[in-house]
Amino acid sequence: MKSILKAVTIAIAMAIVIVLYGGLYTLEEGLQAIVVQFGRPVGEPITEAGLHMKLPFVQEVRRFEKRLLIWDGDPNQVPTKGREFIWVDTTARWRIADAKKFLENVASEEGAQSRLNDILDSVVRDQVSSSELVELVRSASWEVPEGEALKEIPKEREAELKREIARGREEITRTILTEAQKIIPQYGIKLVDVRIKRLDYVESVREKVYERMISERKRIAAQFRSEGEGRSAEILGTMEKELRRIRSTAYRQVQEVQGKADAEATQIYGQAYNKNPEFYAFLQTLESYKKKTNKNSVLILTTDSDFYQYIKQASPSGIHPARDLESGGF
């Protein structure tokens, strides 16, 4: 009898433990929960962390995030208002605001991501196709560069650069957020923020843009080369002009020095000649002998030529050469 009572007591205790174990659950910080009975939500969402109760075996707990979640859409090819085809890559931050609505409408985070894909892609496409590309790229606070930066911009692109921005990228993203927030709350979702991560031309347009950029760079390089060549020619011209001036000045100074030297030499020669004309004539004659002597030439002179007058007059024995020739002494 005691053993039976003991077994019953153990069975009751185990049943109580099982009931308590199945009727209690914990909720971690950062999560929220919905109690589901036969597949339908019961009561309001539980958002406080801690220990909570439910009916064992009948009810179950579905847990959802309270923190921000990330949505990253696939890049889409969208035409702008100006018919430029671009790739648009968008991201968003969202949270589960009403777990009961969330469970009833999308059931899980995967379902929510799929629904966000449909809604946000549609809103982004509408806003991009109704906006100019320049508004998607620039912000409303963007200022036109001044000074040297404008010199590199072609004249045909300058008007586009100075174009006033009506909306800007921030305004467009705010509009996307506002439009999406009108639809998303019915799914128990709160959309916190939407951002355009990246804008890029499609491949065919990108190649044309690169070609235009290369052409502009080449034009600017050619302009710099032309300016450099002009500056080089100017410097070389100035250098050549200065060189001719220096050479002319130097030549004039040389001629002046040589003229003064020649005048001084002539004066000295004149003074020397006046002191002893006969010796001067004799010295100049000897100099002419030295200059006129050439082993490859023959000089024929008559006996009465003045060229060798000093040789004819000079004789070791004191005999006059001219007189001896006339008398037949040689």
C-alpha positions in Angstrom: 0.0 0.0 0.0 2.8 2.4 0.9 4.6 1.6 -2.4 1.5 2.4 -4.4 1.0 5.7 -2.5 4.6 6.5 -3.1 4.3 5.8 -6.9 1.1 7.9 -7.1 2.9 10.8 -5.3 5.9 10.6 -7.6 3.5 10.5 -10.7 1.6 13.6 -9.4 4.8 15.4 -8.7 6.2 14.7 -12.2 2.9 15.8 -13.7 3.1 19.1 -11.8 6.7 19.6 -12.9 5.7 18.9 -16.5 2.8 21.2 -16.3 4.9 23.9 -14.8 7.6 23.4 -17.3 5.2 23.6 -20.2 3.4 26.6 -18.7 6.4 28.7 -18.1 8.7 30.4 -20.6 11.4 33.1 -20.6 11.7 36.1 -22.8 15.2 37.5 -23.5 16.1 41.2 -23.7 15.6 42.6 -27.2 12.8 40.2 -28.1 9.0 40.3 -28.0 6.5 37.4 -28.0 3.0 36.4 -29.1 1.2 33.4 -27.4 -0.5 31.3 -30.1 -3.3 28.8 -29.4 -4.3 26.4 -32.1 -2.4 28.7 -34.6 -4.2 31.9 -33.6 -2.7 34.7 -31.5 -4.0 35.0 -28.0 -3.8 38.3 -26.0 -1.5 41.2 -26.6 2.2 41.0 -27.5 4.5 40.5 -24.6 7.4 43.0 -24.7 8.9 42.8 -21.2 11.9 40.4 -20.7 11.6 37.8 -17.9 9.6 34.8 -16.9 6.0 34.4 -18.2 3.2 31.8 -18.2 1.0 30.1 -20.8 -1.2 27.1 -21.0 0.9 24.0 -21.3 0.4 21.7 -24.4 -2.2 24.1 -25.8 -0.4 27.3 -26.3 3.0 28.0 -27.9 5.2 31.1 -28.0 6.4 32.9 -31.1 9.3 35.2 -30.5 10.2 38.3 -32.7 13.0 40.9 -32.6 12.4 44.3 -31.1 15.6 45.7 -32.4 16.3 47.3 -35.8 16.5 45.0 -38.7 18.2 45.5 -42.1 16.6 45.4 -45.5 18.9 45.3 -48.5 17.1 45.3 -51.8 18.5 44.0 -55.1 19.9 46.6 -57.4 17.3 47.5 -60.0 17.7 49.1 -63.5 15.5 52.2 -63.5 15.2 55.0 -66.1 15.4 58.6 -64.8 13.2 61.4 -65.9 15.8 62.3 -68.5 15.7 58.7 -69.8 19.2 57.8 -68.4 19.2 54.1 -67.4 20.9 53.6 -64.0 21.3 50.9 -61.4 19.7 51.9 -58.1 20.8 50.0 -54.9 18.7 50.8 -51.8 18.8 49.9 -48.2 16.4 50.4 -45.2 16.1 50.0 -41.5 12.9 48.6 -40.0 11.5 47.1 -36.8 8.5 45.0 -35.8 6.1 47.5 -34.2 3.1 45.3 -33.7 3.9 41.6 -33.3 0.3 40.5 -33.5 -0.3 42.2 -36.9 3.1 41.0 -38.0 2.3 37.4 -37.2 -1.1 37.6 -38.9 0.1 39.3 -42.1 3.7 38.2 -42.8 4.3 35.4 -40.2 8.1 35.7 -40.2 11.1 37.9 -41.0 11.5 36.2 -44.4 7.9 37.1 -45.2 8.5 40.7 -44.1 11.6 41.0 -46.3 9.6 39.8 -49.3 6.9 42.3 -48.6 9.4 45.1 -48.2 11.0 44.1 -51.5 7.6 44.6 -53.3 6.7 47.9 -51.5 10.1 49.6 -51.4 11.1 48.6 -55.0 7.9 50.1 -56.3 8.2 53.3 -54.4 11.9 53.7 -55.3 11.1 53.1 -59.0 8.4 55.7 -59.0 10.6 58.4 -57.3 13.6 57.7 -59.5 11.7 57.7 -62.7 10.1 61.1 -61.8 13.5 62.7 -60.9 16.4 64.0 -62.9 19.7 62.2 -62.5 21.4 65.4 -61.2 18.9 65.5 -58.4 19.6 61.9 -57.4 23.3 62.5 -57.3 23.5 65.9 -55.6 22.2 67.3 -52.4 20.1 70.4 -52.2 22.9 72.1 -50.2 25.5 71.5 -52.9 27.3 74.6 -54.0 28.8 75.3 -57.4 32.6 75.3 -57.2 34.4 78.5 -58.0 37.8 79.6 -59.2 40.3 77.1 -60.6 37.8 74.2 -60.5 35.6 75.8 -63.2 38.5 76.1 -65.6 38.6 72.4 -66.2 34.9 72.2 -67.0 33.9 72.4 -70.7 31.7 75.4 -71.6 28.9 73.1 -72.7 28.9 71.4 -69.3 29.2 74.6 -67.3 25.4 75.4 -67.5 24.6 71.9 -66.2 27.1 72.3 -63.4 25.5 75.6 -62.3 22.0 74.2 -62.5 19.9 74.8 -59.4 18.8 71.7 -57.5 15.1 71.7 -56.7 14.9 68.6 -54.5 18.2 66.8 -54.0 19.0 63.3 -52.9 18.0 63.8 -49.3 14.5 65.1 -50.2 14.0 62.2 -52.6 14.9 59.6 -49.9 12.6 61.3 -47.4 9.8 61.1 -50.0 10.5 57.4 -50.5 10.3 56.9 -46.7 7.1 58.9 -46.4 5.4 57.0 -49.3 6.4 53.6 -48.0 5.3 54.5 -44.4 1.8 54.9 -45.6 1.6 51.2 -46.7 3.8 49.3 -44.4 2.1 49.8 -40.9 -0.7 47.5 -41.8 1.8 44.6 -41.6 2.9 45.5 -38.1 6.1 47.0 -39.4 7.6 50.4 -38.7 9.9 51.7 -41.4 12.7 53.8 -39.7 14.9 54.9 -42.6 15.5 54.5 -46.3 18.8 55.3 -48.1 20.1 55.0 -51.6 23.4 53.2 -51.2 24.7 53.4 -54.8 23.8 54.9 -58.1 25.6 53.7 -61.3 25.1 53.8 -65.0 24.2 50.7 -66.9 27.1 49.2 -68.9 26.2 50.8 -72.2 25.8 54.2 -70.8 28.9 53.8 -68.5 31.1 53.2 -71.5 29.8 56.4 -73.2 30.4 58.3 -70.0 33.9 57.0 -69.7 34.6 57.9 -73.4 33.3 61.5 -72.7 35.5 61.7 -69.5 38.5 60.5 -71.5 37.8 63.0 -74.3 37.5 65.9 -71.7 40.8 64.8 -70.0 42.5 64.7 -73.4 41.2 68.2 -74.3 42.4 69.6 -71.0 45.8 67.9 -71.4 46.0 69.4 -75.0 45.2 72.8 -73.6 47.9 72.5 -70.9 50.4 71.3 -73.5 49.5 74.3 -75.8 49.8 76.7 -72.9 53.1 75.1 -71.9 54.4 75.3 -75.5 53.4 78.9 -75.7 55.1 79.7 -72.5 58.2 77.8 -73.6 58.3 79.7 -76.9 58.0 83.0 -74.9 60.8 82.0 -72.6 63.0 80.9 -75.4 62.3 84.1 -77.3 63.2 86.2 -74.3 66.3 84.2 -73.8 67.3 84.5 -77.5 66.7 88.3 -77.3 68.7 88.6 -74.2 71.5 86.5 -75.7 71.7 88.7 -78.8 71.8 91.8 -76.6 74.6 90.3 -74.6 76.5 89.3 -77.7 76.0 92.7 -79.3 77.2 94.4 -76.2 80.2 92.2 -75.9 81.0 92.6 -79.6 80.8 96.4 -79.3 83.0 96.3 -76.2 85.5 94.1 -78.0 85.6 96.4 -81.0 86.0 99.4 -78.7 89.0 97.7 -76.9 90.5 96.6 -80.2 90.1 100.0 -81.7 91.7 101.6 -78.7 94.5 99.1 -78.9 95.0 99.6 -82.6 95.1 103.3 -82.1 97.6 103.0 -79.3 99.7 100.6 -81.4 99.6 102.9 -84.4 100.6 105.8 -82.2 103.6 103.8 -80.8 104.5 102.7 -84.3 104.3 106.3 -85.5 106.5 107.5 -82.6 109.0 104.8 -83.3 109.0 105.5 -87.0 109.6 109.2 -86.4 112.5 108.5 -84.1 114.4 106.3 -86.7 112.6 106.0 -90.0 115.4 104.0 -91.6 115.5 101.4 -88.9 111.7 101.1 -89.0 111.8 100.5 -92.7 114.5 97.9 -92.2 112.5 96.1 -89.5 109.3 96.1 -91.6 111.3 94.7 -94.6 112.6 91.9 -92.5 109.1 91.1 -91.3 107.9 91.0 -94.9 110.8 88.6 -95.8 109.6 86.2 -93.0 106.0 86.4 -94.2 106.7 86.1 -97.9 109.1 83.1 -97.7 107.4 80.0 -99.0 109.4 76.8 -100.0 106.8 75.8 -102.5 106.9 79.1 -104.4 109.5 80.9 -106.6 109.9 84.6 -106.5 111.5 86.2 -109.6 112.8 89.8 -109.2 115.0 92.1 -111.2 118.3 93.2 -109.9 117.0 96.8 -109.4 114.0 95.7 -107.3 113.6 97.5 -103.9 112.3 94.3 -102.2 115.9 93.1 -101.5 117.5 96.5 -101.3 118.9 95.9 -97.8 120.3 92.5 -98.8 122.0 94.1 -101.8 123.4 96.8 -99.6 124.7 94.4 -97.0 128.1 92.7 -97.8 130.6 91.1 -95.3 133.6 92.4 -97.3 132.1 95.8 -97.7 131.6 95.3 -101.4 128.4 96.9 -102.7 126.4 94.1 -104.4 124.7 96.4 -106.9 127.9 98.0 -108.1 129.6 94.6 -108.4 126.7 93.3 -110.6 127.0 96.3 -112.8 130.8 96.0 -113.1 130.7 92.3 -113.7 132.3 91.3 -110.4 129.9 88.3 -110.0 
